[in-house]
Amino acid sequence: ADGELPALARVVEPLGFCRAFVCVAFSPDGRHLLTVGSDDKHTVFLWDWQKHVGGDKPPPLMSMPGIQAAVPAVWGATFNPYRRFISARVAPPRPATSQKPFASGQAAFGPVAPIADRRSRSKGEASESKSSFEFVTFGAKHVKLWRADGDGRWGGRPLRFDGAAPFSAHAAAFLPGGNLLVGKDDGGLALFDLEKRALKRLVGSQAHADAGTAPNVRNPARENTKGVRALVLLEGENAVVSAGADGRILAWRLTAARDDVEDTPFEEIQLQHPMGANHAPPRIRSLAVV
């Protein structure tokens, strides 16, 4: 029919136990599709989606349990475009532990570098793939970091809330300097150190207002008026844009090291309800900047 987009591929979980997908994300190069199931373990799947074009149904490249919790507890996922998977020309010996992806970030992944910084390597050196092999899933009272090691095995570890009460995360953005910025359910921002896998600090000023209601297991249809609902990195502008359930859009300047944001936003846009100022502003659910 006119106006409908053609379907390129259909990705189907082969065993049918995950019931549905609660969130999806594409890798920075577009080759891989990440999905999180709505089963009780929120199983994480990684797909080479182009192999599904034409009706083929190959199995996922990876599937691992995400978090055991009432559905839905995972609300989003995003890949790290600044971390590169390093593959050696000679396969390294298999380590005795399945936790190799987190034994050493440098050994398994190499340094943080922008996507555009792709230098050719001489024969015998480690080669850099075109895919990002680090991502996070986030949601109710958790943020979880996932990595692949040098021979392709995956591992996932929750990030620690050192010195703070656990909070829920509605949005996340990887920063060029190597840290992770997270939008909290109370409207604040939090910064995580990915190498230490721990909370580094809470951003000084409150980002967005917290109107105090959110859906839950007993009342899934309740309107969500809590928190930072979207984070978008504008690398060329050296800024991060946040959008909240309070109808505000804020721009935050990156610090000189580009691994954090300044404590106060430098620009604000307040959306207005089309019926006038006597009505609550529209709730922002997602944000894209072109």
N, C-alpha and C positions, 0 to 999 in steps of 0.2 A: 504494500500500500504506500501511497505518497507520504513522505515525511518520516517513514520508518527507516532506521539504520539496519543494514544487513548484519546478521550474526556471523562472526569470523570463526568462532570455535565454541564448543561446549565442554566445560570441565565438570566431570561428575565424580564424586567420591565413590570408589568402586564397591565398598561393602555396605554403604547406606546407613551406617550407624550414626553419622554426625548430624543427620536430619536436615540441616541447612547451614549456610555460611553466615557468620555474624559480622565479618569485616574482610576486606581484600586490600591488597597493595601490589603495585608493579615495581620490579627492580628498576634502578635508574636507567639501564640500557633497554628496558622493555622486554627482555628475554624471558624473565621468570615472573610468575604470578604467585603471590602468597595468599592463602585463604585460612581462616580460622573457623572451625566447626562449632555448631551449637550443641554438641554432645556435652555431657557433664564434665569432661576433661578438656573441653575447648581445644581439640586436637588441631595442631598447626600443620598445614600442608604446603609444600613448595612444588610448583608445577612448571614444566616447560610447555607453556600453553600452545605454542605454535605446532606442537606434535599432535594436538587435538583437532586441527583444521581438517575438514573432510569427514568428520564423524569418528575418527580413531579414538580409542579410550585407553591410552597407556597409563600405567600407575603413576602416582606422584613421585617426584625425585626424593622427597623426604616427608615423613610424617612422625610427629612426636607430640606427646601430651603437653598442653599449655599450662592450664591451671585447673585444679579440681574445685569447682564452685558452682553455685546456682546460676543458671543461664539467664541473661547473658552477663558474664563478668569481664569479658574482653570487649573493649569498645573501639579499638583501633590498632593499626600497625603501620610502621613506616621503615623503609630501608635507609641505611647510612650511605650517602653518595660519596663520602670522603674517606672511606676505609676500603682498602683493596685486599683481595685474597691473593696470597703469594703461593705459587705452585713451583716446586723444584723440578728440574729436568730429570733428576734421579729420585725416585720415590723414597721418602724417608722411612725408616723402620717404624712399625706400628707401636705406639706407646702402650704401656700396660694398663693405663687408665682411660676411661671414656671421657674424662674431663679435660683432655688435651686442649680443646679450643680456648680454655681459660688459664692454661698453665703460663703462657706468656703472650701478651697481645702483640709484642714486636716480632717474636719468632714466628707466630702463626699468620700475622697480618701485614707486617711492614708498617712504615710510617703513614700518618694521616697526610693526604695530598688531594688537591682538587681534581675533579674529573678531567679537566683539560690538560693536566700535567701528566702526560703519558710519554715517558722516555723509552726509546728502544734499548734493549738489553743485549749484551754480547752473549755468544754461545757459552753455555756452562753456568750462567747466572740464573737466579730465580726469575721467572717470567710473571708478568702481571696480567691477570685476567681482565676482561671487560665488564665483569659482573661485580656487584657489591655483595659481599657475603657477611654482612652484619645488619641486623634489624632489631627492632623492639616491638613487642606487643604490650598493650597497656589497658587499664580499665579500673575495676573496683579494687581499691586498696593495693594496687601492685603496678610495677613496671618491670618487664622481663627482657633481658638482653640475650640475643641469640647470635652464635658465631659458628663458622665452619673452619676446621683446622686444615693443615697443609695437604692431607689426603682426602678431604671432602666430608669428614664426619662432623655432625652437628651437635651442639650442646646449648642448653638454655639455662640462665641463672637469673634469679630475681635481684633487682637492685635494692640495696639496704637504705632504710630511712634513718640513718644515724642521727640521733639527737632530736628527732621529730616524730610525732604521731603519724602512723601510716595514713596516706590520703589517696583519694581516687584521682585518676588522670584521664582527662577528656581529649588531650592533644599532645603531640610531641614533635620536636624538630631537632635534627642533628645540626650542630654548629661547626663551621669550618675549622675552628681551633681544636676540636676533638671532644667537647662535652655535649650533653643532651639537655635541652630545655624542655620542660614539661608544663602544661597548663593544668592547674589543680581544679578540683570540684568546688572550692570555695572562692574561686576567682583570682587566686594568686598564681605566681610563677615559681618554679623550682628548678635548680640546676643540679645535674648529676655528673659526677666524674666517672667516665666509663672504664678507665683503667682500674680504679679502686672499686668500681661497681657500688658506689655509695652516694648518698645525697651530699652535695658540696655546700649549698646554701639556699635559703629562700630569698627571692628578690625582694628588696626593701619595701617598695610601695605596692599597695594592692592594685592589681591590674583591672579586675572587673568586679562588679557588684554581685553579691550572693543573695538571691531572692528566697533561697531556702527550701525549695521543693524539687524532688526528683522521683522518677519511677522506681518501683521496687518489686519484689516478687509478689507481694500482696496487692499492689496497685500498679501494674505495668503500664496502664494508660495515662498515668498522671503526667502532666506537662513538666518538662525539665527546665527549670529556671536557674540552674546552678552553673557556675564555672566558666572557665575559658574553653570555648568550643572548637577553636581552630588556631593553629600556628603556622605561619608561612614565612620561610626565609627568603629575603630579597638580597641575594649575595652581591649583585651589582650595586645596590644601594647601601650595603653594609648595615642592614637593618633586619629586624624580625617584626612581623605584623601579627597581632593577636586579635581575635574576635570573640565576643562573649555573649552569654544569654541575656545580658543587660542591654543589648542593642548597640554597643560601642565597639569601634575599631581603633586600636592603639598601635603606634609605631615605636619600636624600641631600638636604639642605636647599639650596635655591637661595640665591645671594648676593643682596645688596640690589638690584643692577642686574638680576637675573634672567637674566643671560647666562652664568652659571657655577654650579658646585656647590661646596660646602665640601669640604675635603680629607678629612674623615672622616664616615662615615655616622652618623646619630643613632638608627637603629633597625635591628635584625636579627631575621630569622626563619630558623631552621635546620629544614629539613624532615627527617623521620625515615623510614627505611625501615619498611614495615609488618611486616617480620620481626624488627625489633629493631636495637639499636645495633651489633651485630656485622656488619651489612651496610652497604654503601655507600649514602649518601643518594640519592634519586631525582635523575636528571639533568633539570633544567628546560630545556625546549625553547622555550616561549613563555609569555607572561604577559598577562593582561587584568585590569584593575581596574574595578569597577562601583560 
